[in-house]
Amino acid sequence: MQSRFDELAVGDRYTLSSDAVTTRQLVMYAGASGDFNRIHYDQAYAQEAGLSGVIAHGMLTMAIAGRSACAFGGPGVFVRDIEGRFLNPVRPGDVVVMTVEVVAKMTGQGGSCCDLALKGEVEGRLVFQGRATVTFQR
C-alpha cells in the first residue's frame, strides 16, 4: 500500500500477511542477530525446555511489525519509533497477519508523521501488540 499523509485519516487500517515463517529463517536470524538460543532452532531442546517446539525470535516478529508499518506508508516512509509486546510464540509454518491502524496524525518541524497501533495474529491468536510512529517524506 502506498499512502499519502494528507489522504490518511485516524481509523484507517491496513493488513499485511507475512510469508510462512521457516526454520531456515530462524537459523538465518540467529546468525544475523547473534541470538543462538537453541529454543529457536533445536526441536528436541525446545521441547525439553517446556515448549511444544521451536519458536521464532521475538525480534523477528518485531521486524514483521516494522515492515508492515513501512508498507502502510509506502516508499519514503521510515519508522521513527516502534515498540511492542510478544504475547504468544510464533512458530515455523505460522503466517503472521499484522494489522496497522492510524491512531493519530501530526505535522511539525520533524515532518508529517502518524502514530500507528500494531496487532499481529496467527490464525486468530494474538501474538504481538504494539505501536509505531512513521514519518513521511516532505
C-alpha positions in Angstrom: 0.0 0.0 0.0 1.2 3.5 -0.7 -0.4 6.2 1.4 -0.1 10.0 1.2 -0.1 11.6 4.5 -2.8 14.1 3.5 -5.1 11.2 2.4 -4.9 9.3 5.7 -7.5 9.6 8.4 -7.5 8.4 12.0 -9.0 4.9 12.0 -7.6 3.9 8.6 -6.4 0.3 8.6 -4.1 -1.9 6.6 -3.4 -5.6 6.9 -0.3 -7.4 5.7 0.4 -11.1 5.9 3.9 -12.3 6.3 5.2 -15.3 4.4 5.1 -18.5 6.5 8.0 -18.5 9.0 10.6 -21.2 8.2 13.1 -22.9 10.4 15.8 -21.8 7.9 14.7 -18.2 8.5 15.1 -18.7 12.3 18.6 -20.0 11.8 19.5 -17.1 9.5 18.0 -14.7 12.0 20.1 -16.3 14.8 23.2 -15.7 12.7 22.3 -12.1 11.9 21.3 -11.2 15.5 23.8 -13.2 17.4 20.9 -14.8 19.4 21.8 -18.5 19.3 19.4 -19.7 22.0 18.6 -23.2 21.0 14.8 -22.8 21.5 14.9 -21.1 18.1 16.4 -23.9 16.0 16.7 -27.2 18.1 13.4 -29.0 18.2 14.4 -31.5 20.9 16.0 -28.8 23.1 12.9 -26.6 22.8 10.7 -29.5 23.8 13.0 -30.2 26.8 12.6 -26.5 27.8 8.8 -27.0 28.0 7.8 -25.6 24.6 5.9 -27.7 22.1 8.7 -27.0 19.5 11.0 -24.2 18.3 9.8 -20.6 18.4 10.7 -17.5 16.4 12.8 -14.8 17.9 10.6 -12.0 19.3 12.6 -9.5 17.4 11.8 -11.4 14.1 8.1 -10.8 15.0 9.0 -7.1 15.6 10.6 -7.0 12.2 7.4 -8.2 10.7 5.6 -5.4 12.5 8.1 -2.8 11.3 7.9 -4.0 7.8 4.1 -3.7 8.0 4.3 -0.1 9.3 6.6 0.9 6.4 4.4 -0.9 3.8 1.5 1.1 5.1 3.1 4.3 4.1 5.0 3.1 1.1 8.3 4.3 -0.3 9.9 7.2 1.6 8.3 6.4 4.9 10.5 5.4 7.8 9.8 4.1 11.3 10.9 6.7 13.8 9.8 4.7 16.8 8.4 1.2 17.4 7.6 -0.9 20.5 5.6 -3.9 21.3 4.8 -6.9 23.4 5.2 -10.5 22.4 2.0 -12.2 23.6 2.3 -15.7 22.2 5.1 -17.5 20.3 5.4 -17.6 16.6 6.4 -21.0 15.2 7.7 -22.3 11.9 4.8 -22.5 9.4 3.0 -19.6 11.0 1.8 -16.7 8.9 1.6 -13.5 10.9 -1.3 -11.2 9.9 -0.3 -7.7 11.0 -3.0 -5.0 11.3 -1.9 -1.4 11.2 -4.3 1.3 12.3 -3.8 5.1 12.3 -4.4 6.4 15.8 -3.0 10.0 15.4 -1.6 12.4 12.7 0.9 15.1 13.5 2.7 17.8 11.4 5.6 19.7 12.8 9.3 20.6 12.4 10.1 16.9 12.2 7.8 16.5 9.2 4.4 14.7 8.9 4.0 11.6 10.9 1.4 9.1 12.1 1.1 7.1 15.3 0.1 3.6 14.4 -1.4 0.7 16.5 0.0 -2.6 15.5 -1.6 -6.0 16.1 -0.2 -9.3 14.9 -2.2 -12.6 14.8 -1.7 -16.1 13.8 -4.9 -17.9 12.9 -6.8 -15.6 15.2 -4.3 -16.0 18.1 -2.8 -12.6 19.2 1.0 -12.9 19.1 2.0 -9.2 19.1 0.6 -5.9 20.1 2.4 -2.5 19.9 2.7 0.9 18.4 4.9 2.7 15.9 5.5 6.3 14.7 6.2 6.6 11.0 7.4 9.8 9.3 6.6 10.7 5.7 9.0 12.4 3.3 8.2 16.1 2.7 
